[in-house]
Amino acid sequence: MGLLDKLKPDYRHSNPKVRLKGINKLHDDAILLDLCLNDKDKEVRLAAFRKISFSGYFPLIVSRSHDIEIRKEASERIANQDD
């Protein structure tokens, strides 16, 4: 852990395990979307996606995520909105 990690919020930490813990504290869907689409760690991306509550982001995730599992889950959440 570097000195800069101590100054960053947990979700920006260099260690993916710390970022995962930081996601649990997040309630900002815009930050979660950024993590979902851009984090280097697949587990972090998936955890961020699963915490997003704003359904308006799901079509964006389907079109921009490079992770097939996340795209599939986002598609399912879109389909289930109509139920």
Helices and strands as residue ranges (DSSP letters): H 3-7, G 10-12, H 16-25, H 29-38, H 42-51, G 55-57, H 58-64, H 68-80
